[in-house]
């Protein structure tokens, strides 16, 4: 009986620990919707800039090849 209770306690503790360390967690960004929107837009802008910087585009002074 002791082994059964020990195993049950170990399973319960493992389940709690596993769900606590899961990847999905709620993170409160700001205290108002305006702050949340500002943080979201800043993240989206940084992501956009990262994508644009990764493209191989000619600069403003470089003519495009017509051939």
C-alpha positions in Angstrom: 0.0 0.0 0.0 2.9 2.3 0.8 4.4 1.8 -2.7 1.0 2.6 -4.3 0.7 5.9 -2.3 4.3 6.8 -3.1 3.8 6.1 -6.8 0.6 8.1 -6.8 2.3 11.0 -5.1 5.2 10.9 -7.5 2.9 10.9 -10.5 1.0 13.8 -9.1 4.1 15.8 -8.5 5.5 15.0 -11.9 2.2 16.0 -13.5 2.2 19.4 -11.7 5.9 20.0 -12.5 5.4 19.1 -16.1 2.5 21.4 -16.6 4.2 24.2 -14.7 7.2 24.1 -17.0 5.2 23.8 -20.2 6.1 26.1 -23.1 2.8 27.9 -23.2 2.5 30.4 -20.4 0.4 33.5 -20.1 2.6 36.6 -19.9 0.9 39.9 -19.1 2.7 42.5 -21.2 1.2 45.8 -20.0 -1.5 47.0 -17.7 -3.7 48.6 -20.4 -4.8 47.6 -23.9 -2.9 50.6 -25.3 0.4 49.3 -23.8 -0.4 45.8 -25.1 -1.0 47.1 -28.6 2.2 49.2 -28.5 4.2 46.2 -27.5 2.6 44.0 -30.2 3.2 46.6 -32.9 6.8 47.0 -31.8 7.3 43.2 -32.0 5.7 43.1 -35.5 7.8 46.0 -36.7 11.0 44.2 -35.5 9.9 41.0 -37.2 9.2 42.9 -40.4 12.6 44.7 -40.3 14.3 41.3 -39.8 12.6 39.8 -42.8 13.3 42.9 -45.0 17.0 42.9 -43.9 17.3 39.3 -45.0 16.2 40.0 -48.5 18.7 40.6 -51.3 17.4 43.9 -52.6 19.4 46.6 -54.5 20.0 49.8 -52.6 18.4 53.1 -53.6 21.5 54.1 -55.6 22.0 50.8 -57.4 20.2 50.6 -60.8 18.4 47.3 -61.5 19.6 45.2 -64.4 17.2 45.3 -67.3 18.7 42.3 -69.0 
